[in-house]
Amino acid sequence: MGDDARLVTAGVVGRSHGLDGGFHVERPQHPLGRGTVVRLDGREHVVERRAGTDRKPLVRLAGIATREAVVALRGELLLVEAALGEGEGRAQDLLGWRAAGPGGV
């Protein structure tokens, strides 16, 4: 995964689901499909299992295998690399730039 400045919030770790480390994603903002790399608590994890719906996803991440581990991470942000198309950018990438118009800078 790339530079931290390129990460966006995909959701928040919610309540656990089952005993094997699965959990609900609260406030989902990214589909988090199987194989997606996420940063959680400073470490990278891969989505091993994805169920539920886009509005109420259930996921299990590699390296998080117990209900207790999920409970400890509840409320943490799930971050993914920003997906930008050709010629697209984010507003924060423009910070520090000077703007020029017909009247000058």
All heavy atoms as an XYZ file, in Angstrom:
775
protein
N       0.855     -1.161      0.000
C       0.000      0.000      0.000
C       0.899      1.220      0.000
O       1.961      1.220      0.577
C      -0.908     -0.019      1.235
C      -1.982      1.026      1.203
S      -3.152      0.886      2.572
C      -4.162     -0.449      2.008
N       0.432      2.260     -0.620
C       1.251      3.446     -0.818
C       1.329      4.385      0.359
O       1.086      4.042      1.500
N       1.665      5.598      0.029
C       1.835      6.714      0.947
C       0.578      6.950      1.781
O      -0.528      6.907      1.277
C       2.146      7.922      0.066
C       2.322      9.210      0.810
O       2.330      9.199      2.045
O       2.468     10.235      0.134
N       0.743      7.223      3.082
C      -0.404      7.488      3.957
C      -1.270      8.624      3.449
O      -2.467      8.657      3.697
C       0.063      7.806      5.382
C       0.467      6.564      6.164
O       0.240      5.442      5.659
O       0.991      6.721      7.267
N      -0.679      9.589      2.730
C      -1.442     10.720      2.209
C      -2.440     10.274      1.141
O      -3.366     10.997      0.823
C      -0.499     11.768      1.644
N      -2.266      9.098      0.594
C      -3.154      8.583     -0.456
C      -4.246      7.677      0.107
O      -4.987      7.059     -0.642
C      -2.351      7.809     -1.495
C      -1.371      8.646     -2.235
C      -2.067      9.457     -3.265
N      -1.119     10.307     -3.961
C      -1.433     11.451     -4.492
N      -2.658     11.898     -4.412
N      -0.540     12.173     -5.112
N      -4.342      7.574      1.422
C      -5.335      6.694      2.038
C      -6.621      7.446      2.326
O      -6.600      8.616      2.703
C      -4.779      6.103      3.335
C      -3.526      5.242      3.194
C      -3.053      4.777      4.556
C      -3.767      4.076      2.272
N      -7.738      6.754      2.122
C      -9.052      7.312      2.422
C      -9.791      6.328      3.331
O      -9.492      5.141      3.364
C      -9.875      7.579      1.135
C      -9.212      8.653      0.290
C     -10.074      6.311      0.331
N     -10.753      6.842      4.057
C     -11.528      6.009      4.974
C     -12.506      5.133      4.207
O     -13.278      5.624      3.386
C     -12.292      6.881      5.982
O     -11.350      7.668      6.698
C     -13.089      6.034      6.951
N     -12.472      3.831      4.492
C     -13.395      2.879      3.869
C     -14.535      2.528      4.810
O     -15.572      2.040      4.391
C     -12.650      1.607      3.466
N     -14.356      2.784      6.089
C     -15.362      2.468      7.091
C     -14.715      2.406      8.459
O     -13.561      2.812      8.634
N     -15.477      1.899      9.408
C     -15.027      1.810     10.794
C     -15.306      0.393     11.292
O     -16.343     -0.193     10.974
C     -15.789      2.836     11.670
C     -15.416      2.703     13.126
C     -15.541      4.249     11.173
N     -14.381     -0.159     12.077
C     -14.588     -1.485     12.656
C     -15.778     -1.396     13.615
O     -15.781     -0.601     14.548
C     -13.342     -1.983     13.410
C     -13.622     -3.323     14.090
C     -12.151     -2.093     12.471
N     -16.781     -2.220     13.350
C     -17.974     -2.262     14.186
C     -17.954     -3.472     15.102
O     -16.899     -4.025     15.407
N     -19.146     -3.926     15.466
C     -19.238     -5.056     16.402
C     -18.817     -6.353     15.719
O     -18.915     -6.498     14.508
C     -20.631     -5.162     16.986
C     -21.730     -5.423     16.012
C     -23.105     -5.385     16.716
N     -24.163     -5.433     15.739
C     -24.625     -6.535     15.173
N     -24.117     -7.703     15.489
N     -25.592     -6.482     14.280
N     -18.325     -7.265     16.531
C     -17.866     -8.544     15.999
C     -19.050     -9.364     15.503
O     -20.197     -9.158     15.908
C     -17.068     -9.318     17.049
O     -17.905     -9.664     18.121
N     -18.746    -10.304     14.621
C     -19.750    -11.198     14.057
C     -19.152    -12.600     14.079
O     -18.254    -12.908     13.301
C     -20.098    -10.777     12.626
C     -21.133    -11.638     11.998
N     -22.468    -11.501     12.287
C     -21.036    -12.643     11.107
C     -23.150    -12.388     11.584
N     -22.300    -13.096     10.861
N     -19.611    -13.422     14.987
C     -19.057    -14.766     15.118
C     -17.817    -14.766     15.991
O     -17.488    -13.788     16.650
N     -17.113    -15.901     15.959
C     -15.951    -16.080     16.830
C     -14.620    -16.056     16.090
O     -13.569    -16.118     16.716
C     -16.079    -17.421     17.576
C     -17.333    -17.582     18.430
C     -17.409    -19.003     18.984
C     -17.358    -16.564     19.547
N     -14.659    -15.960     14.748
C     -13.439    -16.112     13.956
C     -12.793    -14.808     13.505
O     -11.937    -14.802     12.633
C     -13.716    -16.984     12.739
C     -14.640    -16.320     11.737
O     -15.208    -15.245     12.052
O     -14.793    -16.862     10.628
N     -13.176    -13.675     14.089
C     -12.572    -12.397     13.717
C     -13.381    -11.596     12.710
O     -12.954    -10.525     12.292
N     -14.548    -12.087     12.325
C     -15.399    -11.321     11.416
C     -16.048    -10.153     12.146
O     -16.226    -10.194     13.362
N     -16.367     -9.099     11.401
C     -17.003     -7.943     12.029
C     -17.847     -7.157     11.027
O     -17.674     -7.260      9.823
C     -15.976     -7.022     12.694
C     -14.937     -6.453     11.762
C     -15.152     -5.247     11.104
C     -13.741     -7.115     11.560
C     -14.190     -4.711     10.264
C     -12.768     -6.600     10.721
C     -12.997     -5.393     10.074
N     -18.749     -6.378     11.573
C     -19.567     -5.461     10.784
C     -18.734     -4.209     10.502
O     -17.978     -3.764     11.359
C     -20.816     -5.032     11.565
C     -21.763     -6.158     11.810
N     -22.809     -6.444     10.967
C     -21.819     -7.075     12.800
C     -23.477     -7.478     11.429
N     -22.892     -7.889     12.543
N     -18.889     -3.668      9.312
C     -18.243     -2.402      8.979
C     -19.280     -1.302      9.154
O     -20.332     -1.333      8.524
C     -17.703     -2.403      7.531
C     -17.107     -1.040      7.179
C     -16.675     -3.499      7.341
N     -18.987     -0.351     10.012
C     -19.877      0.785     10.223
C     -19.482      1.917      9.285
O     -18.317      2.077      8.949
C     -19.789      1.264     11.672
C     -20.267      0.226     12.671
C     -20.093      0.669     14.110
O     -19.489      1.737     14.366
O     -20.550     -0.069     14.986
N     -20.461      2.686      8.869
C     -20.271      3.833      7.971
C     -19.432      3.472      6.742
O     -18.426      4.140      6.444
C     -19.661      5.006      8.737
C     -20.528      5.502      9.867
C     -20.056      6.789     10.507
N     -18.732      6.779     11.065
C     -18.423      6.370     12.306
N     -19.357      5.926     13.096
N     -17.191      6.435     12.729
N     -19.811      2.404      6.017
C     -19.024      1.973      4.858
C     -18.989      3.039      3.759
O     -19.995      3.648      3.443
C     -19.737      0.711      4.386
C     -21.138      0.857      4.867
C     -21.045      1.630      6.156
N     -17.795      3.244      3.211
C     -17.604      4.208      2.128
C     -16.848      3.590      0.957
O     -16.461      4.288      0.036
C     -16.846      5.425      2.662
C     -17.577      6.137      3.773
C     -16.738      7.230      4.393
O     -15.943      7.873      3.724
N     -16.903      7.441      5.673
N     -16.618      2.295      1.029
C     -15.868      1.558      0.002
C     -16.390      0.127      0.041
O     -16.687     -0.389      1.119
C     -14.383      1.605      0.348
C     -13.502      0.969     -0.677
N     -13.327     -0.386     -0.765
C     -12.752      1.510     -1.661
C     -12.496     -0.648     -1.761
N     -12.129      0.486     -2.316
N     -16.486     -0.543     -1.101
C     -17.066     -1.901     -1.102
C     -16.257     -2.964     -0.345
O     -16.807     -3.968      0.069
C     -17.174     -2.259     -2.578
C     -16.429     -1.234     -3.323
C     -16.220     -0.052     -2.439
N     -14.961     -2.778     -0.135
C     -14.131     -3.737      0.605
C     -14.320     -5.172      0.131
O     -14.633     -6.071      0.899
C     -14.405     -3.659      2.113
C     -13.945     -2.392      2.810
C     -14.374     -2.397      4.274
C     -12.447     -2.215      2.704
N     -14.105     -5.390     -1.134
C     -14.213     -6.733     -1.693
C     -13.084     -7.636     -1.234
O     -12.054     -7.190     -0.709
N     -13.284     -8.924     -1.441
C     -12.267     -9.908     -1.078
C     -10.964     -9.570     -1.800
O     -10.951     -9.273     -2.985
C     -12.744    -11.300     -1.475
C     -11.845    -12.368     -0.976
C     -12.472    -13.726     -1.150
N     -11.589    -14.702     -0.547
C     -11.329    -15.875     -1.070
N     -11.917    -16.245     -2.173
N     -10.507    -16.683     -0.480
N      -9.864     -9.597     -1.066
C      -8.556     -9.281     -1.633
C      -8.150     -7.822     -1.472
O      -6.997     -7.469     -1.718
N      -9.067     -6.965     -1.049
C      -8.742     -5.555     -0.843
C      -7.746     -5.420      0.308
O      -7.894     -6.061      1.346
C     -10.012     -4.739     -0.500
O     -10.941     -4.863     -1.561
C      -9.691     -3.275     -0.267
N      -6.732     -4.600      0.123
C      -5.756     -4.330      1.174
C      -6.236     -3.116      1.963
O      -6.546     -2.079      1.387
C      -4.355     -4.053      0.585
C      -3.364     -3.699      1.688
C      -3.870     -5.254     -0.208
N      -6.315     -3.277      3.271
C      -6.725     -2.172      4.140
C      -5.644     -1.916      5.181
O      -4.899     -2.820      5.553
C      -8.073     -2.450      4.863
C      -9.191     -2.630      3.875
C      -7.986     -3.627      5.795
N      -5.564     -0.689      5.626
C      -4.676     -0.350      6.739
C      -5.562     -0.170      7.955
O      -6.548      0.548      7.915
C      -3.896      0.911      6.443
C      -3.107      1.337      7.643
C      -1.675      1.715      7.519
N      -0.954      1.351      6.352
C       0.002      2.110      5.848
N       0.285      3.265      6.390
N       0.670      1.717      4.797
N      -5.198     -0.836      9.016
C      -5.960     -0.809     10.258
C      -4.970     -0.782     11.407
O      -4.106     -1.659     11.502
C      -6.858     -2.049     10.344
C      -7.569     -2.310     11.661
C      -8.533     -1.187     12.006
C      -8.332     -3.633     11.593
N      -5.066      0.223     12.239
C      -4.209      0.325     13.416
C      -2.726      0.275     13.031
O      -1.918     -0.373     13.679
C      -4.568     -0.784     14.410
C      -4.047     -0.518     15.810
O      -3.908      0.670     16.179
O      -3.784     -1.485     16.536
N      -2.390      0.931     11.909
C      -0.995      1.019     11.470
C      -0.447     -0.177     10.735
O       0.712     -0.188     10.353
N      -1.275     -1.220     10.529
C      -0.815     -2.425      9.826
C      -1.701     -2.714      8.627
O      -2.873     -2.340      8.603
C      -0.814     -3.626     10.758
C       0.240     -3.519     11.847
C       0.112     -4.647     12.792
N      -1.153     -4.410     13.510
C      -1.455     -4.921     14.676
N      -0.641     -5.746     15.244
N      -2.587     -4.652     15.259
N      -1.142     -3.397      7.652
C      -1.907     -3.787      6.474
C      -2.507     -5.171      6.662
O      -1.871     -6.066      7.211
C      -1.020     -3.764      5.235
C      -0.613     -2.374      4.841
C       0.203     -2.330      3.568
O       0.376     -3.390      2.919
O       0.672     -1.240      3.227
N      -3.743     -5.316      6.188
C      -4.471     -6.580      6.235
C      -5.192     -6.750      4.905
O      -5.547     -5.773      4.262
C      -5.518     -6.576      7.360
C      -4.956     -6.372      8.719
N      -4.490     -7.413      9.493
C      -4.772     -5.249      9.455
C      -4.046     -6.934     10.642
N      -4.215     -5.631     10.649
N      -5.450     -7.984      4.538
C      -6.194     -8.285      3.311
C      -7.575     -8.796      3.708
O      -7.703     -9.601      4.643
C      -5.452     -9.352      2.471
C      -6.264     -9.746      1.252
C      -4.085     -8.831      2.056
N      -8.599     -8.338      2.994
C      -9.952     -8.838      3.244
C     -10.001    -10.289      2.784
O      -9.829    -10.588      1.611
C     -11.014     -7.992      2.500
C     -12.402     -8.589      2.694
C     -10.976     -6.546      2.969
N     -10.198    -11.206      3.729
C     -10.266    -12.645      3.423
C     -11.677    -13.090      3.087
O     -11.861    -14.006      2.298
C      -9.809    -13.467      4.632
C      -8.351    -13.427      4.893
C      -7.960    -14.367      6.016
O      -8.748    -14.588      6.959
O      -6.844    -14.879      5.950
N     -12.640    -12.485      3.751
C     -14.033    -12.868      3.526
C     -14.885    -11.610      3.505
O     -14.677    -10.698      4.289
C     -14.511    -13.801      4.638
C     -15.937    -14.305      4.393
C     -16.420    -15.238      5.488
N     -16.602    -14.466      6.718
C     -16.347    -14.927      7.920
N     -15.874    -16.142      8.091
N     -16.540    -14.179      8.983
N     -15.839    -11.586      2.601
C     -16.761    -10.455      2.487
C     -18.164    -11.012      2.332
O     -18.425    -11.850      1.482
C     -16.380     -9.604      1.274
C     -17.394     -8.576      0.812
C     -17.611     -7.489      1.857
N     -18.190     -6.293      1.333
C     -19.484     -6.129      1.064
N     -20.326     -7.110      1.227
N     -19.935     -4.980      0.618
N     -19.078    -10.585      3.173
C     -20.482    -10.995      3.107
C     -21.331     -9.771      3.410
O     -20.814     -8.664      3.545
C     -20.746    -12.117      4.116
N     -22.611     -9.967      3.530
C     -23.502     -8.854      3.810
C     -23.805     -8.061      2.552
O     -23.662     -8.550      1.435
N     -24.201     -6.831      2.739
C     -24.551     -5.952      1.620
C     -23.606     -4.758      1.603
O     -22.818     -4.567      2.533
C     -25.999     -5.433      1.774
O     -26.053     -4.589      2.944
C     -26.996     -6.573      1.920
N     -23.709     -3.927      0.560
C     -22.868     -2.730      0.508
C     -23.204     -1.774      1.649
O     -22.339     -1.055      2.125
C     -23.025     -2.009     -0.829
C     -22.329     -2.751     -1.959
O     -21.469     -3.612     -1.670
O     -22.633     -2.463     -3.130
N     -24.450     -1.767      2.078
C     -24.856     -0.889      3.182
C     -24.501     -1.466      4.548
O     -24.316     -0.722      5.500
C     -26.351     -0.619      3.116
C     -26.720      0.284      1.933
C     -28.170      0.634      1.901
N     -28.512      1.380      3.105
C     -29.738      1.514      3.556
N     -30.751      0.976      2.908
N     -29.978      2.207      4.641
N     -24.439     -2.800      4.642
C     -24.135     -3.465      5.916
C     -23.147     -4.610      5.681
O     -23.482     -5.785      5.799
C     -25.415     -3.997      6.552
C     -26.357     -2.897      6.967
C     -27.545     -3.454      7.708
C     -28.436     -2.307      8.144
N     -29.526     -2.753      8.987
N     -21.901     -4.259      5.335
C     -20.920     -5.312      5.047
C     -20.418     -6.032      6.296
O     -20.355     -5.462      7.381
C     -19.780     -4.553      4.375
C     -19.976     -3.134      4.703
C     -21.393     -2.928      5.095
N     -20.082     -7.287      6.078
C     -19.417     -8.117      7.077
C     -18.090     -8.547      6.461
O     -18.066     -9.016      5.327
C     -20.232     -9.367      7.393
C     -21.576     -9.170      8.055
C     -22.376    -10.465      8.016
C     -21.370     -8.715      9.485
N     -17.005     -8.379      7.180
C     -15.701     -8.768      6.646
C     -14.895     -9.523      7.692
O     -15.170     -9.446      8.884
C     -14.873     -7.552      6.152
C     -15.572     -6.814      5.035
C     -14.534     -6.617      7.276
N     -13.905    -10.245      7.200
C     -12.876    -10.829      8.063
C     -11.548    -10.494      7.402
O     -11.392    -10.683      6.192
C     -13.031    -12.331      8.206
C     -12.012    -12.872      9.240
C     -12.106    -14.349      9.454
N     -11.609    -15.010      8.254
C     -12.072    -16.179      7.799
N     -13.024    -16.802      8.428
N     -11.560    -16.698      6.716
N     -10.619    -10.000      8.187
C      -9.311     -9.605      7.674
C      -8.248    -10.617      8.074
O      -8.297    -11.178      9.176
C      -8.914     -8.236      8.231
C      -9.879     -7.086      7.975
C      -9.366     -5.813      8.644
C     -10.090     -6.867      6.495
N      -7.286    -10.842      7.183
C      -6.152    -11.717      7.491
C      -5.432    -11.170      8.713
O      -5.223     -9.966      8.837
C      -5.202    -11.779      6.297
N      -5.086    -12.048      9.633
C      -4.354    -11.651     10.825
C      -5.231    -11.258     12.003
O      -4.722    -10.988     13.087
N      -6.532    -11.211     11.793
C      -7.465    -10.916     12.888
C      -8.402    -12.108     12.968
O      -9.330    -12.232     12.169
C      -8.232     -9.603     12.625
C      -7.232     -8.458     12.516
C      -9.249     -9.351     13.737
C      -7.835     -7.144     12.133
N      -8.141    -13.002     13.911
C      -8.815    -14.296     13.910
C      -9.672    -14.593     15.131
O     -10.162    -15.703     15.275
C      -7.775    -15.405     13.740
N      -9.846    -13.612     16.016
C     -10.655    -13.875     17.201
C     -11.628    -12.736     17.469
O     -11.400    -11.600     17.065
C      -9.782    -14.050     18.462
O      -9.153    -12.802     18.764
C      -8.750    -15.145     18.288
N     -12.666    -13.074     18.166
C     -13.657    -12.074     18.584
C     -12.985    -11.010     19.463
O     -13.257     -9.820     19.349
C     -14.783    -12.785     19.348
C     -15.869    -11.892     19.836
C     -16.919    -12.720     20.602
N     -18.117    -11.969     20.760
C     -19.175    -12.026     19.966
N     -19.190    -12.858     18.947
N     -20.225    -11.274     20.196
N     -12.093    -11.444     20.342
C     -11.400    -10.525     21.247
C     -10.560     -9.500     20.476
O     -10.489     -8.329     20.871
C     -10.516    -11.302     22.230
C     -11.280    -12.158     23.217
C     -11.846    -13.459     22.617
O     -11.357    -13.923     21.566
O     -12.799    -13.988     23.198
N      -9.930     -9.940     19.394
C      -9.139     -9.017     18.574
C     -10.028     -7.937     17.965
O      -9.653     -6.768     17.904
C      -8.400     -9.783     17.484
N     -11.217     -8.332     17.522
C     -12.153     -7.359     16.943
C     -12.632     -6.384     18.009
O     -12.679     -5.170     17.780
C     -13.352     -8.071     16.271
C     -14.405     -7.057     15.843
C     -12.888     -8.901     15.093
N     -12.955     -6.895     19.178
C     -13.416     -6.030     20.269
C     -12.356     -4.964     20.573
O     -12.674     -3.793     20.784
C     -13.765     -6.858     21.520
C     -13.978     -5.975     22.731
C     -14.994     -7.718     21.251
N     -11.082     -5.346     20.554
C      -9.999     -4.406     20.833
C      -9.863     -3.343     19.746
O      -9.375     -2.246     20.007
C      -8.678     -5.161     20.992
N     -10.298     -3.661     18.524
C     -10.161     -2.728     17.399
C     -11.439     -1.930     17.104
O     -11.436     -1.076     16.229
C      -9.762     -3.500     16.138
C      -8.373     -4.112     16.165
C      -8.188     -5.073     14.997
C      -7.312     -3.019     16.137
N     -12.497     -2.194     17.822
C     -13.768     -1.535     17.538
C     -13.606     -0.016     17.555
O     -12.988      0.556     18.437
C     -14.841     -1.954     18.537
C     -16.192     -1.422     18.135
C     -17.313     -2.146     18.774
N     -18.557     -1.637     18.211
C     -19.739     -1.952     18.640
N     -19.867     -2.801     19.630
N     -20.812     -1.442     18.082
N     -14.154      0.617     16.513
C     -14.072      2.070     16.392
C     -12.886      2.556     15.583
O     -12.809      3.738     15.240
N     -11.943      1.667     15.260
C     -10.773      2.050     14.462
C     -11.164      2.244     12.998
O     -12.047      1.557     12.475
C      -9.680      0.983     14.554
C      -9.064      0.841     15.918
C      -8.175      2.016     16.299
O      -7.580      2.637     15.402
O      -8.084      2.293     17.498
N     -10.475      3.163     12.327
C     -10.726      3.415     10.908
C     -10.130      2.318     10.044
O      -9.017      1.843     10.307
C     -10.115      4.749     10.483
C     -10.701      6.008     11.097
C      -9.937      7.233     10.592
C     -12.175      6.144     10.759
N     -10.860      1.957      8.995
C     -10.361      1.062      7.954
C      -9.975      1.969      6.790
O     -10.818      2.694      6.256
C     -11.458      0.094      7.508
C     -11.939     -0.883      8.569
C     -13.275     -1.480      8.178
C     -10.899     -1.962      8.764
N      -8.716      1.961      6.391
C      -8.224      2.847      5.346
C      -7.845      2.049      4.105
O      -7.310      0.947      4.204
C      -7.005      3.621      5.852
C      -7.215      4.430      7.126
C      -5.890      4.973      7.630
C      -8.212      5.544      6.904
N      -8.133      2.622      2.940
C      -7.750      2.014      1.665
C      -7.081      3.077      0.811
O      -7.260      4.274      1.025
C      -8.959      1.412      0.903
C      -9.550      0.248      1.660
C      -9.997      2.458      0.601
N      -6.316      2.633     -0.169
C      -5.674      3.570     -1.076
C      -6.727      4.225     -1.961
O      -7.644      3.560     -2.451
C      -4.633      2.839     -1.930
C      -3.638      3.778     -2.538
C      -2.387      3.071     -2.989
O      -1.841      2.248     -2.236
O      -1.957      3.365     -4.115
N      -6.613      5.530     -2.147
C      -7.566      6.281     -2.966
C      -7.510      5.784     -4.405
O      -6.434      5.585     -4.954
C      -7.252      7.769     -2.916
N      -8.674      5.554     -4.986
C      -8.757      5.124     -6.385
C      -9.101      6.345     -7.226
O     -10.217      6.840     -7.191
C      -9.825      4.046     -6.545
N      -8.120      6.840     -7.967
C      -8.329      8.013     -8.812
C      -8.139      7.627    -10.263
O      -7.244      6.863    -10.605
C      -7.337      9.121     -8.440
C      -7.419      9.649     -7.009
C      -6.276     10.621     -6.754
C      -8.754     10.294     -6.746
N      -8.971      8.183    -11.103
C      -8.851      7.948    -12.537
C      -7.825      8.871    -13.171
O      -7.270      9.763    -12.526
N      -7.559      8.662    -14.432
C      -6.617      9.480    -15.187
C      -7.035     10.946    -15.127
O      -8.169     11.291    -15.400
C      -6.573      9.010    -16.651
C      -5.568      9.739    -17.501
C      -4.121      9.459    -17.095
O      -3.831      8.335    -16.646
O      -3.299     10.366    -17.224
N      -6.120     11.800    -14.720
C      -6.390     13.227    -14.663
C      -7.171     13.679    -13.435
O      -7.462     14.858    -13.284
N      -7.517     12.736    -12.531
C      -8.251     13.099    -11.321
C      -7.276     13.365    -10.182
O      -6.152     12.884    -10.199
C      -9.205     11.979    -10.901
C     -10.352     11.766    -11.845
C     -11.284     10.672    -11.351
O     -10.826      9.722    -10.697
O     -12.478     10.788    -11.630
N      -7.746     14.117     -9.212
C      -6.935     14.406     -8.043
C      -7.835     14.706     -6.863
O      -9.060     14.697     -6.993
N      -7.229     14.949     -5.734
C      -7.987     15.292     -4.539
C      -7.694     16.736     -4.181
O      -6.599     17.237     -4.421
C      -7.585     14.373     -3.381
C      -7.878     12.920     -3.686
C      -7.414     11.992     -2.606
N      -6.020     12.239     -2.279
C      -5.478     11.975     -1.098
N      -6.193     11.457     -0.148
N      -4.213     12.218     -0.866
N      -8.661     17.406     -3.576
C      -8.503     18.809     -3.214
C      -7.269     19.021     -2.349
O      -6.529     19.992     -2.534
C      -9.758     19.313     -2.512
N      -6.998     18.105     -1.413
C      -5.848     18.280     -0.529
C      -4.529     18.231     -1.281
O      -3.518     18.727     -0.805
C      -5.870     17.268      0.604
C      -5.670     15.845      0.173
C      -6.004     14.876      1.293
O      -7.042     14.985      1.930
N      -5.132     13.927      1.529
N      -4.516     17.656     -2.496
C      -3.293     17.638     -3.298
C      -2.942     19.031     -3.814
O      -1.827     19.270     -4.266
C      -3.437     16.679     -4.485
C      -3.539     15.229     -4.051
O      -3.069     14.908     -2.937
O      -4.098     14.426     -4.807
N      -3.892     19.960     -3.775
C      -3.669     21.315     -4.289
C      -3.185     22.281     -3.215
O      -2.827     23.417     -3.540
C      -4.968     21.859     -4.909
C      -5.513     21.045     -6.088
C      -6.845     21.622     -6.545
C      -4.519     21.017     -7.228
N      -3.164     21.862     -1.967
C      -2.725     22.744     -0.898
C      -1.296     23.205     -1.155
O      -0.431     22.422     -1.487
C      -2.818     22.038      0.460
C      -4.220     21.709      0.932
C      -4.157     20.923      2.235
C      -5.054     22.961      1.113
N      -1.090     24.512     -1.032
C       0.234     25.084     -1.258
C       0.459     25.563     -2.683
O       1.439     26.245     -2.954
N      -0.431     25.225     -3.597
C      -0.301     25.687     -4.980
C      -0.835     27.106     -5.078
O      -1.690     27.521     -4.317
C      -1.114     24.793     -5.910
C      -0.467     23.459     -6.185
C      -0.099     22.529     -5.266
C      -0.127     22.926     -7.449
N       0.441     21.439     -5.874
C       0.436     21.649     -7.225
C      -0.240     23.369     -8.746
C       0.885     20.836     -8.245
C       0.195     22.550     -9.775
C       0.756     21.308     -9.516
N      -0.388     27.836     -6.047
C      -0.891     29.189     -6.305
C      -1.837     29.129     -7.493
O      -1.588     28.417     -8.458
C       0.265     30.135     -6.598
C       1.169     30.281     -5.381
C       2.372     31.089     -5.669
N       1.979     32.377     -6.275
C       2.776     33.391     -6.427
N       4.024     33.296     -6.043
N       2.377     34.504     -6.985
N      -2.912     29.858     -7.390
C      -3.906     29.892     -8.470
C      -3.711     31.112     -9.338
O      -3.389     32.192     -8.863
C      -5.310     29.896     -7.884
N      -3.880     30.936    -10.641
C      -3.759     32.050    -11.588
C      -5.064     32.161    -12.373
O      -5.675     31.167    -12.716
C      -2.604     31.816    -12.526
N      -5.461     33.366    -12.622
C      -6.667     33.626    -13.399
C      -6.403     34.778    -14.359
O      -5.247     35.226    -14.505
N      -7.433     35.286    -15.014
C      -7.258     36.381    -15.972
C      -6.615     37.615    -15.349
O      -5.891     38.346    -16.019
C      -8.663     36.703    -16.444
C      -9.482     35.493    -16.107
C      -8.814     34.843    -14.939
N      -6.822     37.820    -14.061
C      -6.265     38.996    -13.393
C      -4.889     38.773    -12.812
O      -4.329     39.643    -12.168
N      -4.332     37.607    -12.976
C      -3.010     37.298    -12.425
C      -3.090     36.261    -11.346
O      -4.086     35.544    -11.203
N      -2.033     36.188    -10.557
C      -1.944     35.170     -9.501
C      -2.737     35.583     -8.289
O      -2.736     36.698     -7.877
C      -0.472     34.930     -9.114
C      -0.364     33.918     -7.988
C       0.314     34.470    -10.303
